[in-house]
Every structure is written in structure tokens, then in C-alpha cells.
Amino acid sequence: MSRREIAVVGGNVFCEDGIFRKTNIHIKGEYLTDIGTEAKKESAEVVDATDCYVVPGFVDIHTHGAVGADFCDASADAIEKMATYLLSQGVTSFLGTTMALAAVDLLKVCEVAKPFVGWHNPNQATLQGINMEGPFFNVEKRGAQNPRYIIAPDITLYQEMNKASGDGIKTMAIAPEILGGLTCIKEVSKECTVSLAHSTANYQTAMEGFKAGATHVTHLFNGMPPFNHREPSIVGAALDAKAYVEVICDGMHLHPSVIRAVFRLFDEDKVCLISDAMSACGMADGRYKLGGQEVTVQGNAATIENGSLAGSVTSLLGGFRKAISLGIPLEKALKAVTINPAKSVQIDQLVGTITAGKYADLLLLDKQLQIEKIIKHGVIA
């Protein structure tokens, strides 16, 4: 599909400083070239954004699957199904997220993903890389992770997986208290974002993990000890270390009061909304698979046999709207689905804000936060 000049005019634009302004946007080819009241070229196709919020395309850094497809299927078809659905939900960039699997299977996932990483299709969200959620965890906080495949942190295995993906791993989740965890964090953090996850770490051990190079926490509160007044655990350590924290806002994983508390406690530039969606997202109730385990979906809950929540069936767009309904200010919620996750996994050079020089990935939302139009890499999707 050919790309041309586009002028998005009259919209309420969410600017890179986190403030809405009535202004215009000029797009040439794949990129944003000018933002301002004069950014309306005679040669450009005009998109009227009157009465719309114009915001960056959403960035989902933690999603396992959707519409019957699982990233761990290790198939091109699954990645394309995911990417097509995600774009329909306003996500323009995402990280395909793994589970704890056998090393041979994880290597296959990485190999299949390699040609898709960074590949742009105007009708699909861009796979920006891989979120390795597993297998370097503590089995005591495994959640829906398969205990058969949880192993101690292994730098060599990480390196093999990263090579297989073409250096596509953007974040690696590690439990710091496991033997070799801190050493692994120190080495892996030289190459990608390290996130603390599925861990029994206390405050002190978590702080050691952050000092070793971790900068991120996977689905805050889930898969870790509680935030206790005498032992604040990973949650308190993340607060003191000024780490990025993921939040699942599906109405199941966290109480509404906790969602509001996170946005009050943590810097608004550090909170990242994620979907943690699985293959049942966008599908009817029934039985599905997640990382090879059977999951039962009923209503908004997805659970494995032991009753543990198995990811989410809510898209990032749904979580974003849920956050707004819980009282989170629009500007804070928007940061949490755009620039914050992009920065947290170091893909913010070209996505995450409406800035000249970045990719022209935009959403036009009406006042009810319904999608009016999607522009992906300069093409109206």
C-alpha cells in the first residue's frame, strides 16, 4: 500500500509533554514530520480530527495471545493473527510474551519470531521484540507457569535464545532470590531490560536485584509476596528503586483501590498498563491453552486447574478504559499505555509519543474513548 502525505487537523492532540493541545499533525511516508498549528500542507490528504483525541498508538509490552493464537505456538500464522487483532484494538507495537517452556520450545519460539521483529505491515501491530516471561522463576510463585519447566537462571540459555531471535529479546524476567539470579541480572541487563517476576524475594533481595541492573517489575502484586507494612517485598523495593511497574487492569487481577493506589504511589512516568492477554482474548467462553496448559475462561476470568489466574482476556484498550472508569486521569492512563511501556523496554526512539521523527502511529478516539480511526506507519488502517 502506498504511503502519502497526511494532515491530521483540528484534533485534541496528546503531546509529548503529556498535555492535550488543539493542533495539527503532518505525516510524510512512515513518519511524523511536523506538529503545530501550521502543520497542514497543501499537498496532504486531510483527516478531520475535530472533537477527537489524537493519541499515540498503544504499546503492549506483555501479551501472550489473542483470537485463538498463542505466541508460544511458534508459528507465523499465530503471530500474524495476534498482530492483526492487536491493531484493531489500537495497539500499534507489542512484545510477544512467552511462558515457562522446555528450552527447545523456547528456542523455536524465538526462531519463528525473528523475521517478524521490527517488520512493518500497515494492517498489523508491529512485533517490536520478545518478552521472555520464563523460565527463570521461583516455583513457589509460579502462578499459571508450568512447574515442569521452571529452572534456575541460565545466562547461556538466555544468550542462545537471544541469538535465535536475532537479538530480539527486549525484556527478560528473573526471580532474583534463585541461585545465580543476581549474577544473571547483572549480565543480561547489559543487553535488555530485566524484570523481577514470579518471585518470593523480600525487600532486601529485590533491592539487590535492582542494584544489579533490573529496572522493571512484571505484573505488580501478582506472582510475588504482598506489600506488607513490615516487609514491603518487591513492591516496596520497586517504589524505592523508581522501577517501571506493570499493572493488569482487567477487573480480576487487582482490586480497583489497588489500581488507584499504584497511580498515586508510583511516579506517573513509571506505571505501565499491560493486557497480559492470552489466546482467549477476543473469543467466547470455553477452554483454551496457555503455554501448553489448559485454561478455562468464564466471563472475565481465565483460570488453570488449580484456580490460579492464567493471564487476562481483556485487551489493552479494555484495560485502558477500565482504568479511566476507576478514576485514573486520562493523561496518566495514556502515558501508561504509550510512552511509559515504550521507555521501559527501550523502544521509545521511534514509538510512544507524537513527536516529529517518530513513526506515524496514531489513534483518533472519540469522547467515549471509542476508536474512530487508526493510522499505522502513515497509512490509514
C-alpha positions, 0 to 999 in steps of 0.5 A, spaced: 500 500 500 502 506 498 504 511 503 502 519 502 502 525 505 497 526 511 494 532 515 491 530 521 487 537 523 483 540 528 484 534 533 485 534 541 492 532 540 496 528 546 503 531 546 509 529 548 509 533 554 503 529 556 498 535 555 492 535 550 493 541 545 488 543 539 493 542 533 495 539 527 499 533 525 503 532 518 505 525 516 510 524 510 511 516 508 512 512 515 513 518 519 511 524 523 514 530 520 511 536 523 506 538 529 503 545 530 498 549 528 501 550 521 502 543 520 497 542 514 500 542 507 497 543 501 499 537 498 496 532 504 490 528 504 486 531 510 483 527 516 478 531 520 480 530 527 475 535 530 472 533 537 477 527 537 483 525 541 489 524 537 493 519 541 499 515 540 498 508 538 498 503 544 504 499 546 503 492 549 509 490 552 506 483 555 501 479 551 501 472 550 495 471 545 489 473 542 483 470 537 485 463 538 493 464 537 498 463 542 505 466 541 508 460 544 505 456 538 511 458 534 508 459 528 507 465 523 500 464 522 499 465 530 503 471 530 500 474 524 493 473 527 495 476 534 498 482 530 492 483 526 487 483 532 492 487 536 491 493 531 484 493 531 484 494 538 489 500 537 495 497 539 500 499 534 507 495 537 507 489 542 512 484 545 510 477 544 510 474 551 512 467 552 511 462 558 515 457 562 517 452 556 522 446 555 528 450 552 527 447 545 520 450 545 523 456 547 528 456 542 523 455 536 519 460 539 524 465 538 526 462 531 519 463 528 519 470 531 525 473 528 523 475 521 517 478 524 521 483 529 521 490 527 517 488 520 512 493 518 505 491 515 500 497 515 494 492 517 498 489 523 501 491 530 508 491 529 512 485 533 517 490 536 521 484 540 520 478 545 518 478 552 521 472 555 516 471 561 520 464 563 523 460 565 527 463 570 522 463 576 521 461 583 516 455 583 513 457 589 510 463 585 509 460 579 502 462 578 499 459 571 507 457 569 508 450 568 512 447 574 515 442 569 519 447 566 521 452 571 529 452 572 534 456 575 537 462 571 541 460 565 545 466 562 547 461 556 540 459 555 538 466 555 544 468 550 542 462 545 535 464 545 537 471 544 541 469 538 535 465 535 531 471 535 536 475 532 537 479 538 530 480 539 529 479 546 527 486 549 525 484 556 527 478 560 524 476 567 528 473 573 526 471 580 532 474 583 532 470 590 534 463 585 541 461 585 545 465 580 539 470 579 543 476 581 549 474 577 544 473 571 541 480 572 547 483 572 549 480 565 543 480 561 541 487 563 547 489 559 543 487 553 535 488 555 531 490 560 530 485 566 524 484 570 523 481 577 517 476 576 514 470 579 518 471 585 518 470 593 524 475 594 523 480 600 525 487 600 532 486 601 533 481 595 529 485 590 533 491 592 539 487 590 536 485 584 535 492 582 542 494 584 544 489 579 541 492 573 533 490 573 529 496 572 522 493 571 517 489 575 512 484 571 505 484 573 505 488 580 502 484 586 501 478 582 506 472 582 510 475 588 509 476 596 504 482 598 506 489 600 506 488 607 507 494 612 513 490 615 516 487 609 514 491 603 517 485 598 518 487 591 513 492 591 516 496 596 523 495 593 520 497 586 517 504 589 524 505 592 528 503 586 523 508 581 522 501 577 517 501 571 511 497 574 506 493 570 499 493 572 493 488 569 487 492 569 482 487 567 477 487 573 480 480 576 487 481 577 487 487 582 482 490 586 480 497 583 483 501 590 489 497 588 489 500 581 488 507 584 493 506 589 499 504 584 497 511 580 498 515 586 504 511 589 508 510 583 511 516 579 506 517 573 512 516 568 513 509 571 506 505 571 505 501 565 498 498 563 499 491 560 493 486 557 497 480 559 492 477 554 492 470 552 489 466 546 482 467 549 482 474 548 477 476 543 473 469 543 467 466 547 467 462 553 470 455 553 477 452 554 483 454 551 491 453 552 496 457 555 503 455 554 501 448 553 496 448 559 489 448 559 485 454 561 478 455 562 475 462 561 468 464 564 466 471 563 472 475 565 476 470 568 481 465 565 483 460 570 488 453 570 486 447 574 488 449 580 484 456 580 490 460 579 489 466 574 492 464 567 493 471 564 487 476 562 482 476 556 481 483 556 485 487 551 489 493 552 484 498 550 479 494 555 484 495 560 485 502 558 478 504 559 477 500 565 482 504 568 479 511 566 472 508 569 476 507 576 478 514 576 485 514 573 486 521 569 486 520 562 493 523 561 496 518 566 492 512 563 495 514 556 502 515 558 501 508 561 499 505 555 504 509 550 510 512 552 511 509 559 511 501 556 515 504 550 521 507 555 521 501 559 523 496 554 527 501 550 523 502 544 521 509 545 526 512 539 521 511 534 514 509 538 510 512 544 509 519 543 507 524 537 513 527 536 516 529 529 521 523 527 517 518 530 513 513 526 506 515 524 502 511 529 496 514 531 489 513 534 483 518 533 478 516 539 472 519 540 469 522 547 467 515 549 474 513 548 471 509 542 476 508 536 474 512 530 480 511 526 487 508 526 493 510 522 499 505 522 506 507 519 502 513 515 497 509 512 490 509 514 488 502 517 
